Amino acid sequence: MSRTTQCHPDRKHVAFGLCKACYAKKRYSENIEKSRAKGRQYSQKRWSEKREKVLEEARDYRARNPEKARNAVRKWREANPDKDREASLRWKKQNPDRIREMRASWYARNPDARKLYEGARRARKKGGGTTLTKAEWLSKISEFQGRCAYCGVDEKLTVDHVVPLSRGGAHTRTNIAPACLSCNTSKHTKLLSEWIF
C-alpha cells in the first residue's frame, strides 16, 4: 500500500511526505549552489562534446524565430552593457578582416553617410562640434538645388566646412556648404575671404 503525500494527496509518496515534484524542489532549494554548479558542469560538458550540434540548433532556432531571437539579444545587451562591450571588442580583435569587409560594404552602400561620418570624426579629432545629421546635409543640398555653393556646377557634391576644421570650425549645419570636388579641393583650409579674393 502506497502512502499519500502531505503536499498532493492524489500523488504517490517519494520521501519526507512529499510527491516527486515537491521533493525535487525541496532538494534543489536546499542545495541551490551545488545544483547550479552541477548544471554549469553539464552545460560545459555538453558544449565541449556537441559544440557543432549546439550551434546548429541555435542557428535553426534563430531562423525559425527571428523576432524572438532579436528581442532576446536586445534584452541581454540592455541588461549587460559592459559584457556586451567586452564581447564586441573581443570579436573585433579576432576578426579584423571581417570588420574591413563589413565597413567597405557599408561605405559602398552609404557614400553620403560615410562623408558625414568622416567629417564628424575629423571634427572630433580637432575638438570641434559634431551635430550634423544626414537629414541636415540633404536639406543643405536641396537649399542649393543640388549644385555647388561656390561655382553652381551640377556635379557630385562634397561636404565643405566654411570655417575649416583645422581652424576651429565645427561639423554643424551652419558651417557646411555643398561643394564640387574642384572647389572643395581648391579652397582646402582657407577661409572664404582668403580663397575668393
Buried (B, 14 or more C-beta within 10 A) or exposed (E): EEEBBEBBEEBEBBEEEBBBEBBEEBBEEEEEEEEEEEEEEEEEEEEEEEEEEBEEEEEEEBEEEEEEBEEEEEEEBEEEEEEBEEEEEEEEEEEEEEEEEEEEEEBEEEEEBBBBBEBBEBBEEBEBBBEBEEEBBEEBBEEBEEBBBBEEBEBEBBBBBBBBBEEEBBBBBEBBBBBBBBBBEEBEEEEEEEEEE
